[in-house]
Amino acid sequence: MYGRTHTPETRAKMSDSQKLVDRSGANHPMYGRTGANHPMYGKVAANAMTINVNSPDGKLIQSFSSQIAAANWLGVSNVTVFNYIKSGKVWNHQYIFRKS
């Protein structure tokens, strides 16, 4: 719409149409689906790769199912993990990241 806004009448119609749909509590599609009942429970993203964190002498320290999991464990951004995987350099004089 490039800078245009909806008219007040159109906004009122959109608001009224949303009031007809009750998606709270037991009417919500995901109501009660937590843990093992959640549709994504136990699934790993299709583009996730296993990340091995090794010491500089080559000893395996930890293995992760994704770059994000490795980054969360280290307390850094996933971009940092990605860059060190790509470069092969030692991070913080402690860890080498390798994908498998």
The first five atom37 places (N, CA, C, CB, O) and aatype in JSON, in Angstrom:
{
  "aatype": [12, 18, 7, 1, 16, 8, 16, 14, 6, 16, 1, 0, 11, 12, 15, 3, 15, 5, 11, 10, 19, 3, 1, 15, 7, 0, 2, 8, 14, 12, 18, 7, 1, 16, 7, 0, 2, 8, 14, 12, 18, 7, 11, 19, 0, 0, 2, 0, 12, 16, 9, 2, 19, 2, 15, 14, 3, 7, 11, 10, 9, 5, 15, 13, 15, 15, 5, 9, 0, 0, 0, 2, 17, 10, 7, 19, 15, 2, 19, 16, 19, 13, 2, 18, 9, 11, 15, 7, 11, 19, 17, 2, 8, 5, 18, 9, 13, 1, 11, 15],
  "atom_mask": [
    [1, 1, 1, 1, 1],
    [1, 1, 1, 1, 1],
    [1, 1, 1, 0, 1],
    [1, 1, 1, 1, 1],
    [1, 1, 1, 1, 1],
    [1, 1, 1, 1, 1],
    [1, 1, 1, 1, 1],
    [1, 1, 1, 1, 1],
    [1, 1, 1, 1, 1],
    [1, 1, 1, 1, 1],
    [1, 1, 1, 1, 1],
    [1, 1, 1, 1, 1],
    [1, 1, 1, 1, 1],
    [1, 1, 1, 1, 1],
    [1, 1, 1, 1, 1],
    [1, 1, 1, 1, 1],
    [1, 1, 1, 1, 1],
    [1, 1, 1, 1, 1],
    [1, 1, 1, 1, 1],
    [1, 1, 1, 1, 1],
    [1, 1, 1, 1, 1],
    [1, 1, 1, 1, 1],
    [1, 1, 1, 1, 1],
    [1, 1, 1, 1, 1],
    [1, 1, 1, 0, 1],
    [1, 1, 1, 1, 1],
    [1, 1, 1, 1, 1],
    [1, 1, 1, 1, 1],
    [1, 1, 1, 1, 1],
    [1, 1, 1, 1, 1],
    [1, 1, 1, 1, 1],
    [1, 1, 1, 0, 1],
    [1, 1, 1, 1, 1],
    [1, 1, 1, 1, 1],
    [1, 1, 1, 0, 1],
    [1, 1, 1, 1, 1],
    [1, 1, 1, 1, 1],
    [1, 1, 1, 1, 1],
    [1, 1, 1, 1, 1],
    [1, 1, 1, 1, 1],
    [1, 1, 1, 1, 1],
    [1, 1, 1, 0, 1],
    [1, 1, 1, 1, 1],
    [1, 1, 1, 1, 1],
    [1, 1, 1, 1, 1],
    [1, 1, 1, 1, 1],
    [1, 1, 1, 1, 1],
    [1, 1, 1, 1, 1],
    [1, 1, 1, 1, 1],
    [1, 1, 1, 1, 1],
    [1, 1, 1, 1, 1],
    [1, 1, 1, 1, 1],
    [1, 1, 1, 1, 1],
    [1, 1, 1, 1, 1],
    [1, 1, 1, 1, 1],
    [1, 1, 1, 1, 1],
    [1, 1, 1, 1, 1],
    [1, 1, 1, 0, 1],
    [1, 1, 1, 1, 1],
    [1, 1, 1, 1, 1],
    [1, 1, 1, 1, 1],
    [1, 1, 1, 1, 1],
    [1, 1, 1, 1, 1],
    [1, 1, 1, 1, 1],
    [1, 1, 1, 1, 1],
    [1, 1, 1, 1, 1],
    [1, 1, 1, 1, 1],
    [1, 1, 1, 1, 1],
    [1, 1, 1, 1, 1],
    [1, 1, 1, 1, 1],
    [1, 1, 1, 1, 1],
    [1, 1, 1, 1, 1],
    [1, 1, 1, 1, 1],
    [1, 1, 1, 1, 1],
    [1, 1, 1, 0, 1],
    [1, 1, 1, 1, 1],
    [1, 1, 1, 1, 1],
    [1, 1, 1, 1, 1],
    [1, 1, 1, 1, 1],
    [1, 1, 1, 1, 1],
    [1, 1, 1, 1, 1],
    [1, 1, 1, 1, 1],
    [1, 1, 1, 1, 1],
    [1, 1, 1, 1, 1],
    [1, 1, 1, 1, 1],
    [1, 1, 1, 1, 1],
    [1, 1, 1, 1, 1],
    [1, 1, 1, 0, 1],
    [1, 1, 1, 1, 1],
    [1, 1, 1, 1, 1],
    [1, 1, 1, 1, 1],
    [1, 1, 1, 1, 1],
    [1, 1, 1, 1, 1],
    [1, 1, 1, 1, 1],
    [1, 1, 1, 1, 1],
    [1, 1, 1, 1, 1],
    [1, 1, 1, 1, 1],
    [1, 1, 1, 1, 1],
    [1, 1, 1, 1, 1],
    [1, 1, 1, 1, 1]
  ],
  "atom_positions": [
    [[0.82, -1.19, 0.0], [0.0, 0.0, 0.0], [0.86, 1.25, 0.0], [-0.93, 0.0, 1.2], [0.35, 2.34, -0.27]],
    [[2.14, 1.14, 0.29], [3.1, 2.22, 0.16], [2.63, 3.54, 0.75], [3.44, 2.42, -1.27], [2.36, 4.49, 0.01]],
    [[2.52, 3.61, 2.05], [2.21, 4.85, 2.73], [0.74, 5.12, 2.94], [0.0, 0.0, 0.0], [0.38, 6.05, 3.66]],
    [[-0.12, 4.35, 2.36], [-1.55, 4.55, 2.56], [-1.98, 3.85, 3.85], [-2.36, 4.02, 1.36], [-1.3, 2.95, 4.34]],
    [[-3.1, 4.29, 4.38], [-3.66, 3.64, 5.55], [-5.08, 3.19, 5.25], [-3.62, 4.57, 6.77], [-5.72, 3.7, 4.33]],
    [[-5.55, 2.25, 6.03], [-6.93, 1.8, 5.87], [-7.87, 2.87, 6.41], [-7.15, 0.45, 6.59], [-7.54, 3.61, 7.33]],
    [[-9.05, 2.93, 5.82], [-10.06, 3.87, 6.3], [-10.58, 3.37, 7.64], [-11.23, 4.03, 5.27], [-10.47, 2.18, 7.94]],
    [[-11.14, 4.27, 8.45], [-11.69, 3.84, 9.74], [-12.78, 2.76, 9.59], [-12.27, 5.04, 10.48], [-12.9, 1.89, 10.44]],
    [[-13.56, 2.83, 8.5], [-14.59, 1.82, 8.29], [-13.97, 0.44, 8.04], [-15.5, 2.22, 7.11], [-14.44, -0.57, 8.57]],
    [[-12.91, 0.41, 7.22], [-12.24, -0.84, 6.92], [-11.58, -1.41, 8.17], [-11.2, -0.65, 5.82], [-11.62, -2.62, 8.4]],
    [[-10.98, -0.55, 8.97], [-10.35, -1.0, 10.21], [-11.37, -1.57, 11.17], [-9.61, 0.15, 10.88], [-11.1, -2.56, 11.86]],
    [[-12.55, -0.96, 11.23], [-13.61, -1.47, 12.1], [-14.08, -2.84, 11.62], [-14.8, -0.48, 12.14], [-14.34, -3.73, 12.43]],
    [[-14.21, -3.02, 10.3], [-14.62, -4.31, 9.75], [-13.58, -5.39, 10.07], [-14.84, -4.21, 8.23], [-13.94, -6.51, 10.43]],
    [[-12.3, -5.06, 9.93], [-11.25, -6.04, 10.23], [-11.28, -6.41, 11.71], [-9.86, -5.49, 9.84], [-11.11, -7.58, 12.07]],
    [[-11.48, -5.43, 12.56], [-11.54, -5.67, 13.99], [-12.72, -6.56, 14.35], [-11.62, -4.36, 14.75], [-12.59, -7.49, 15.14]],
    [[-13.88, -6.27, 13.77], [-15.08, -7.06, 14.04], [-14.93, -8.5, 13.56], [-16.3, -6.42, 13.39], [-15.42, -9.42, 14.21]],
    [[-14.27, -8.71, 12.43], [-14.11, -10.07, 11.92], [-13.24, -10.91, 12.86], [-13.51, -10.05, 10.51], [-13.44, -12.12, 12.96]],
    [[-12.27, -10.28, 13.53], [-11.41, -11.01, 14.46], [-12.12, -11.32, 15.77], [-10.15, -10.21, 14.74], [-11.76, -12.28, 16.45]],
    [[-13.12, -10.53, 16.12], [-13.86, -10.77, 17.36], [-14.75, -12.0, 17.26], [-14.69, -9.56, 17.72], [-15.13, -12.58, 18.27]],
    [[-15.09, -12.4, 16.03], [-15.94, -13.57, 15.85], [-15.21, -14.87, 16.13], [-16.49, -13.59, 14.44], [-15.84, -15.88, 16.44]],
    [[-13.89, -14.85, 16.03], [-13.08, -16.05, 16.22], [-12.53, -16.04, 17.64], [-11.93, -16.14, 15.16], [-11.73, -15.18, 18.0]],
    [[-12.98, -17.0, 18.44], [-12.49, -17.1, 19.81], [-11.35, -18.1, 19.84], [-13.63, -17.53, 20.79], [-11.56, -19.3, 19.68]],
    [[-10.14, -17.61, 20.05], [-8.96, -18.48, 20.07], [-8.28, -18.43, 21.43], [-7.98, -18.08, 18.97], [-7.05, -18.47, 21.51]],
    [[-9.06, -18.35, 22.48], [-8.47, -18.31, 23.81], [-8.82, -19.58, 24.56], [-8.96, -17.07, 24.58], [-9.83, -20.23, 24.28]],
    [[-7.98, -19.93, 25.52], [-8.23, -21.1, 26.35], [-8.33, -22.38, 25.55], [0.0, 0.0, 0.0], [-7.47, -22.67, 24.73]],
    [[-9.38, -23.15, 25.8], [-9.55, -24.46, 25.18], [-9.81, -24.36, 23.68], [-10.68, -25.21, 25.84], [-9.67, -25.36, 22.97]],
    [[-10.18, -23.2, 23.17], [-10.43, -23.03, 21.73], [-9.15, -22.78, 20.94], [-11.38, -21.9, 21.51], [-9.18, -22.83, 19.71]],
    [[-8.04, -22.53, 21.62], [-6.78, -22.28, 20.92], [-6.27, -23.6, 20.35], [-5.73, -21.65, 21.88], [-6.32, -24.62, 21.03]],
    [[-5.76, -23.61, 19.11], [-5.31, -24.86, 18.48], [-4.19, -25.57, 19.24], [-4.85, -24.58, 17.09], [-4.07, -26.79, 19.15]],
    [[-3.38, -24.83, 19.98], [-2.27, -25.46, 20.69], [-2.57, -25.66, 22.18], [-1.02, -24.62, 20.53], [-1.65, -25.95, 22.95]],
    [[-3.81, -25.52, 22.59], [-4.19, -25.65, 24.0], [-3.82, -27.04, 24.52], [-5.7, -25.39, 24.18], [-4.23, -28.05, 23.95]],
    [[-3.05, -27.08, 25.6], [-2.69, -28.34, 26.23], [-1.59, -29.12, 25.54], [0.0, 0.0, 0.0], [-1.28, -30.23, 25.97]],
    [[-1.01, -28.59, 24.49], [0.02, -29.33, 23.75], [1.39, -28.83, 24.16], [-0.18, -29.18, 22.21], [1.98, -27.97, 23.5]],
    [[1.9, -29.37, 25.25], [3.22, -29.0, 25.73], [4.06, -30.26, 25.86], [3.14, -28.25, 27.09], [3.52, -31.37, 25.87]],
    [[5.35, -30.1, 25.96], [6.23, -31.24, 26.15], [6.1, -32.27, 25.05], [0.0, 0.0, 0.0], [6.22, -31.93, 23.87]],
    [[5.86, -33.53, 25.41], [5.8, -34.62, 24.45], [4.57, -34.51, 23.54], [5.79, -35.95, 25.18], [4.55, -35.12, 22.47]],
    [[3.56, -33.75, 23.95], [2.37, -33.57, 23.11], [2.54, -32.51, 22.04], [1.18, -33.22, 23.98], [1.71, -32.39, 21.15]],
    [[3.61, -31.73, 22.12], [3.84, -30.67, 21.15], [4.24, -31.29, 19.82], [4.93, -29.68, 21.65], [5.02, -32.25, 19.8]],
    [[3.72, -30.77, 18.69], [4.04, -31.37, 17.39], [5.52, -31.36, 17.03], [3.28, -30.66, 16.32], [5.97, -32.21, 16.26]],
    [[6.29, -30.43, 17.57], [7.71, -30.34, 17.23], [8.6, -31.01, 18.28], [8.12, -28.89, 17.07], [9.83, -30.89, 18.21]],
    [[8.02, -31.7, 19.26], [8.8, -32.32, 20.33], [9.76, -33.37, 19.76], [7.87, -32.96, 21.38], [9.35, -34.27, 19.04]],
    [[11.03, -33.23, 20.08], [12.03, -34.2, 19.68], [12.5, -34.08, 18.24], [0.0, 0.0, 0.0], [13.34, -34.87, 17.81]],
    [[12.0, -33.12, 17.49], [12.41, -32.97, 16.1], [13.54, -31.95, 16.01], [11.22, -32.55, 15.22], [13.57, -30.96, 16.74]],
    [[14.44, -32.21, 15.11], [15.54, -31.29, 14.85], [15.29, -30.68, 13.47], [16.95, -32.01, 14.92], [14.86, -31.37, 12.55]],
    [[15.57, -29.4, 13.35], [15.36, -28.72, 12.07], [16.13, -29.41, 10.95], [15.78, -27.25, 12.17], [17.21, -29.96, 11.17]],
    [[15.56, -29.38, 9.76], [16.16, -30.08, 8.61], [17.52, -29.5, 8.25], [15.23, -30.0, 7.41], [18.38, -30.22, 7.74]],
    [[17.73, -28.22, 8.51], [19.0, -27.6, 8.14], [20.0, -27.57, 9.3], [18.75, -26.19, 7.66], [21.07, -26.99, 9.17]],
    [[19.67, -28.2, 10.43], [20.59, -28.22, 11.57], [21.74, -29.18, 11.29], [19.84, -28.63, 12.87], [21.56, -30.21, 10.63]],
    [[22.91, -28.84, 11.8], [24.07, -29.7, 11.63], [24.7, -29.95, 12.99], [25.1, -29.07, 10.64], [24.67, -29.09, 13.86]],
    [[25.27, -31.12, 13.17], [25.93, -31.45, 14.42], [27.23, -30.67, 14.53], [26.19, -32.97, 14.53], [28.05, -30.66, 13.61]],
    [[27.41, -30.01, 15.67], [28.6, -29.22, 15.93], [29.39, -29.9, 17.04], [28.25, -27.75, 16.31], [28.85, -30.13, 18.12]],
    [[30.64, -30.21, 16.78], [31.52, -30.79, 17.79], [32.44, -29.69, 18.3], [32.33, -31.97, 17.21], [33.07, -28.97, 17.52]],
    [[32.51, -29.58, 19.61], [33.42, -28.62, 20.25], [34.6, -29.41, 20.78], [32.7, -27.8, 21.41], [34.44, -30.27, 21.64]],
    [[35.77, -29.12, 20.25], [36.99, -29.83, 20.61], [37.96, -28.91, 21.31], [37.64, -30.44, 19.37], [37.9, -27.69, 21.15]],
    [[38.86, -29.51, 22.09], [39.95, -28.74, 22.68], [41.01, -28.55, 21.59], [40.55, -29.45, 23.95], [40.98, -29.25, 20.58]],
    [[41.95, -27.64, 21.77], [42.99, -27.43, 20.75], [43.81, -28.67, 20.44], [43.91, -26.33, 21.18], [44.36, -28.79, 19.35]],
    [[43.91, -29.61, 21.4], [44.66, -30.84, 21.12], [43.8, -31.91, 20.46], [45.26, -31.38, 22.41], [44.29, -33.02, 20.23]],
    [[42.54, -31.62, 20.15], [41.7, -32.52, 19.39], [40.72, -33.35, 20.2], [0.0, 0.0, 0.0], [39.97, -34.14, 19.62]],
    [[40.7, -33.22, 21.53], [39.82, -34.0, 22.37], [38.4, -33.43, 22.3], [40.33, -34.01, 23.84], [38.2, -32.23, 22.43]],
    [[37.4, -34.32, 22.09], [36.0, -33.9, 22.01], [35.53, -33.48, 23.4], [35.1, -35.03, 21.44], [35.64, -34.24, 24.36]],
    [[35.0, -32.26, 23.49], [34.51, -31.74, 24.76], [33.0, -31.87, 24.84], [34.93, -30.27, 24.94], [32.46, -32.34, 25.84]],
    [[32.33, -31.45, 23.78], [30.86, -31.47, 23.77], [30.38, -31.55, 22.33], [30.27, -30.22, 24.48], [31.06, -31.07, 21.42]],
    [[29.21, -32.15, 22.12], [28.6, -32.23, 20.81], [27.21, -31.63, 20.89], [28.55, -33.7, 20.3], [26.48, -31.86, 21.85]],
    [[26.84, -30.85, 19.87], [25.55, -30.17, 19.86], [24.81, -30.46, 18.57], [25.73, -28.65, 20.04], [25.42, -30.78, 17.55]],
    [[23.48, -30.36, 18.63], [22.66, -30.66, 17.46], [22.55, -29.46, 16.52], [21.28, -31.09, 17.89], [22.04, -29.61, 15.41]],
    [[23.01, -28.28, 16.94], [22.93, -27.1, 16.08], [23.95, -26.06, 16.5], [21.5, -26.49, 16.11], [24.53, -26.14, 17.59]],
    [[24.18, -25.1, 15.62], [25.08, -23.98, 15.94], [24.49, -23.15, 17.07], [25.32, -23.1, 14.7], [25.23, -22.65, 17.93]],
    [[23.19, -22.99, 17.08], [22.54, -22.17, 18.11], [22.72, -22.8, 19.48], [21.05, -21.98, 17.8], [22.97, -22.09, 20.46]],
    [[22.58, -24.12, 19.57], [22.77, -24.8, 20.84], [24.21, -24.63, 21.34], [22.43, -26.3, 20.71], [24.43, -24.41, 22.53]],
    [[25.18, -24.73, 20.44], [26.58, -24.53, 20.81], [26.82, -23.09, 21.27], [27.51, -24.87, 19.64], [27.54, -22.85, 22.24]],
    [[26.21, -22.15, 20.56], [26.37, -20.73, 20.91], [25.75, -20.44, 22.28], [25.74, -19.83, 19.84], [26.33, -19.7, 23.07]],
    [[24.59, -21.02, 22.55], [23.95, -20.81, 23.86], [24.8, -21.39, 24.97], [22.55, -21.44, 23.88], [24.89, -20.8, 26.05]],
    [[25.41, -22.55, 24.74], [26.26, -23.17, 25.75], [27.46, -22.29, 26.08], [26.72, -24.54, 25.28], [27.89, -22.21, 27.23]],
    [[28.01, -21.64, 25.04], [29.19, -20.79, 25.24], [28.84, -19.37, 25.65], [30.0, -20.75, 23.98], [29.69, -18.64, 26.15]],
    [[27.58, -18.97, 25.43], [27.18, -17.6, 25.76], [27.62, -16.6, 24.71], [0.0, 0.0, 0.0], [27.89, -15.44, 25.03]],
    [[27.7, -17.04, 23.46], [28.07, -16.15, 22.35], [26.99, -16.23, 21.29], [29.48, -16.53, 21.76], [26.05, -17.02, 21.4]],
    [[27.11, -15.42, 20.25], [26.12, -15.45, 19.18], [26.41, -16.61, 18.24], [26.13, -14.12, 18.41], [27.54, -17.09, 18.15]],
    [[25.37, -17.06, 17.54], [25.55, -18.15, 16.59], [26.41, -17.72, 15.41], [24.2, -18.66, 16.09], [27.0, -18.57, 14.74]],
    [[26.5, -16.44, 15.13], [27.37, -15.94, 14.07], [28.83, -16.16, 14.44], [27.1, -14.43, 13.8], [29.65, -16.48, 13.58]],
    [[29.15, -16.0, 15.72], [30.51, -16.25, 16.18], [30.88, -17.71, 15.96], [30.66, -15.88, 17.66], [31.96, -18.01, 15.46]],
    [[29.99, -18.61, 16.32], [30.24, -20.04, 16.12], [30.4, -20.32, 14.63], [29.1, -20.9, 16.71], [31.31, -21.05, 14.24]],
    [[29.54, -19.76, 13.8], [29.61, -19.96, 12.35], [30.96, -19.51, 11.81], [28.47, -19.21, 11.65], [31.59, -20.22, 11.03]],
    [[31.39, -18.31, 12.21], [32.66, -17.77, 11.7], [33.85, -18.63, 12.11], [32.86, -16.34, 12.2], [34.78, -18.82, 11.32]],
    [[33.84, -19.16, 13.33], [34.96, -19.99, 13.77], [34.92, -21.37, 13.13], [34.94, -20.13, 15.29], [35.97, -21.99, 12.94]],
    [[33.73, -21.87, 12.79], [33.65, -23.13, 12.04], [34.27, -22.92, 10.67], [32.17, -23.62, 11.91], [35.05, -23.75, 10.19]],
    [[33.9, -21.8, 10.04], [34.38, -21.52, 8.69], [35.89, -21.3, 8.66], [33.66, -20.3, 8.14], [36.57, -21.76, 7.74]],
    [[36.41, -20.59, 9.65], [37.83, -20.26, 9.64], [38.71, -21.39, 10.19], [38.08, -19.0, 10.43], [39.86, -21.51, 9.79]],
    [[38.18, -22.2, 11.09], [38.97, -23.26, 11.71], [39.89, -22.77, 12.8], [0.0, 0.0, 0.0], [40.72, -23.52, 13.3]],
    [[39.75, -21.52, 13.19], [40.6, -20.95, 14.24], [40.13, -21.4, 15.63], [40.6, -19.41, 14.16], [39.01, -21.87, 15.8]],
    [[41.01, -21.24, 16.61], [40.71, -21.59, 17.99], [39.99, -20.4, 18.63], [42.01, -21.95, 18.79], [40.45, -19.26, 18.56]],
    [[38.85, -20.68, 19.26], [38.07, -19.63, 19.91], [38.53, -19.49, 21.35], [36.55, -19.92, 19.83], [38.55, -20.47, 22.09]],
    [[38.88, -18.29, 21.74], [39.2, -17.94, 23.13], [40.31, -18.84, 23.72], [37.94, -18.05, 24.0], [40.34, -19.07, 24.92]],
    [[41.2, -19.31, 22.89], [42.32, -20.19, 23.28], [41.83, -21.47, 23.96], [43.28, -19.43, 24.22], [42.58, -22.11, 24.69]],
    [[40.54, -21.85, 23.71], [39.98, -23.02, 24.4], [39.35, -24.05, 23.48], [38.96, -22.57, 25.38], [39.51, -25.26, 23.68]],
    [[38.61, -23.58, 22.45], [37.77, -24.49, 21.69], [37.97, -24.36, 20.18], [36.32, -24.25, 22.03], [38.24, -23.27, 19.66]],
    [[37.82, -25.48, 19.5], [37.77, -25.52, 18.04], [36.42, -26.11, 17.69], [38.97, -26.37, 17.42], [36.02, -27.13, 18.24]],
    [[35.71, -25.46, 16.76], [34.39, -25.92, 16.35], [34.52, -26.65, 15.02], [33.4, -24.74, 16.23], [35.18, -26.19, 14.09]],
    [[33.86, -27.81, 14.95], [33.82, -28.56, 13.69], [32.43, -29.09, 13.47], [34.85, -29.72, 13.7], [31.78, -29.56, 14.4]],
    [[31.97, -29.01, 12.22], [30.67, -29.58, 11.9], [30.86, -31.0, 11.37], [29.91, -28.71, 10.86], [31.89, -31.33, 10.78]],
    [[29.85, -31.81, 11.6], [29.95, -33.19, 11.11], [28.63, -33.63, 10.5], [30.35, -34.14, 12.23], [28.52, -34.76, 10.03]]
  ]
}
